[in-house]
Amino acid sequence: MTASASVTVTEPGGLDPARWRAAVFVLVAMALDLIDTSIVVVALPGLQQHLHASGATLQWVVEAYTLTFALSLVTAGRIGDLLGRRRVLLAGIVLFVVASLSCGAAPGAGTLIVSRAFQGLGGALVVTQGMSTFQVSFPDRERARVFGLFGALSGLSSALGPMLGGLLINTDLFGLSWRPIFLINLPVGLVALAGVATYVSDSRASAARRLDLMGVLLVTAALLAVLYPLVQGRELGWPGWSFALMAASVPLAVAFVRYERAKERRDGFALVPPALFERRTFTAGLALLTVFFGAVAGFFFPFTYYLQNGLGFSPLAAGLASMPYALGAMTTSAVAPQAARRFGRVLLAAGAAVMTAGTVALLLTVRHYGASTGTWQLAPWLLVTGLGMGLVASPLVQLVLSGVPDRDAGAASGVLNSVNQLGSAAGVAVLGMLFFGLLAGRRSFSTSFSEVLWYETGLLTVTFLLVFLLPVRVVLHPAPEDSVPPSRPEEGAPA
C-alpha cells in the first residue's frame, strides 16, 4: 500500500508487506546515479568533437555533477527526515529525469554543464532517501539483505556504466552520437518513478522542524573548500590558493560542529546530530570509508586512462575489461552483510587483505607484460580484487548506519555519502597526480601505472589496519522507533 492510501495493510509488528517490492524500485532509482557517474567518462571524446569543447569544459561536464552531488548530500538527507522520505525521493527522481532530458537535448556545452549540476542534485536526493528508506523500512534481520543488494548493484554499476556508455556510442543510435547516454535515463527513471509512487510508504522524523539553514551554509562551505581544490587542483597545476582553500575548510568545519552542538541543545534538531559521532562504530566506520573509497576511486581513474591511452583499448573494450572486477564485487556483496553478522570485523579484514593481494598480483602482471598486457592477463586479478571489495563495501555501509535512530536516518545517510565522495575525490586527486607526474617524467604507461599500484597497495593496507578500530562483532540492534513508521499513512493523509 502507498503512503496516501486510505487503508494500510501491515504484517505483524507493523511492517509493510510491500517493502521488498518497494526496495526493487528504490534500487532502480539509485542505479541511475551509480551508472551515470561512470557512463559519462567514455563519452568525453565524442562530446569534445561535437560540442567543440576544451579540456577544461569537458572536466566541468564531469565535475558539475560530482560537486553538486557531494555538496548536497548532507542537506538532502535531512530534508527527507523533515518533509518525508518518499516525497523527497519522488522529487529527486523527477529532477534527475528532467535534467537527463536537458542533457540529451543540450545545444551547447554551457547547457550541458548546468543540466549536469541539476542531475547531481537529483542524484543526491535519490541516494540519501533510498538509503534512509532502507534503514527505517526493514527490520534488523532483513536489513543486511537489502544493503547486500545495494552493494551488489554498486559493484555491477562500476563496470556497467563504461560498458553501456561504450555500447551506446559505438552503436550511434539514430545518429545521436553521445546523447543516448543521457536519454536512456528517461525510461529507467519513469519505471522507478511509477514503482516508488506505488509501493514506497512515507516516513519522516517525528520531531521534524524547520531546516537548519545556518548548518546548511556552514557544512556546504566546509565541503566546497576541500572538494573544489581536490577536483580542480591537478588540472590547474595545484596553485597556492587551492591549498589555502583546503586549509580554510578546517575552521569552517570547527564552526559547523560548534554551531550544531548549540543547535542540538537549543531545540534538539540539528542538521547533523552531534550524538552520531559519539557512536564508535559510526566514527570508526567513516574513517574506514574515507580511505577505502579513496583507494577504490583512485584505482579506477588511472586504470581507465591506462587501458585507453596506454594499451589502445576502445571505450567499449575498456568497459568490458573492468567487468571481472564488477562481477567479483557483485558476487561477494550479495552475501557479505549476512556473513558479517557471524564473522564480524574479521570478514572486513579478510576482504581488505584479498584486495591487497589482488592489487599486488595486478602490479606484477603489468610489470611483466608491459605494453603487451591484454584483457586475459588482467582478468584473474581484477576478479580477485573485486571479490575482496565486495566483502568490505557492502557490510561496511550497513555497519556505519547500524543503531542510528530512525529520526536521524537521513542525516546519517547524508554524512556517510559525503564521506564516500570526499574519500573518492581525494583518492582520484592524489593517485591521479602521481600517475600524470610519472608520465610527465617520461615513464611508460605500464611503468607509471604499476608505480601507482604501489600507492594503491599502501591505501589498502591502511584500510586493513583501520578495520581493527571497529567492534569485534557486528551487533546490529534495531534503531529506536522514533520516526513515523513507513507503513503508516503520510501525515495529513486520510486514515
Secondary structure, 3 states (H helix, E strand, C coil): CCCCCCCCCCCCCCCCCCHHHHHHHHHHHHHHHHHHHHHCHHHHHHHHHHHCCCHHHHHHHHHHHHHHHHHHHHHHHHHHHHHCHHHHHHHHHHHHHHHHHHHHCCCCHHHHHHHHHHHHHHHHHHHHHHHHHHHHHCCHHHHHHHHHHHHHHHHHHHHHHHHHHHHHHHHCHHHCCCCHHHHCHHHHHHHHHHHHHHHCCCCCECCCCCCCHHHHHHHHHHHHHHHHHHHHHHHHCCCHHHHHHHHHHHHHHHHHHHHHHHHHHHHCCCCCCHHHHHCHHHHHHHHHHHHHHHHHHHHHHHHHHHHHHHCCCCHHHHHHHCHHHHHHHHHHHCCHHHHHHHHCHHHHHHHHHHHHHHHHHHHHHHHHHHHHCCHHHHHHHHHHHHHHHHHHHHHHHHHHHCCCCHHHHHHHHHHHHHHHHHHHHHHHHHHHHHHHHHHHCCCCHHHHHHHHHHHHHHHHHHHHHHHHHCCCCCCCCCCCCCECCCCCCCCCCCC
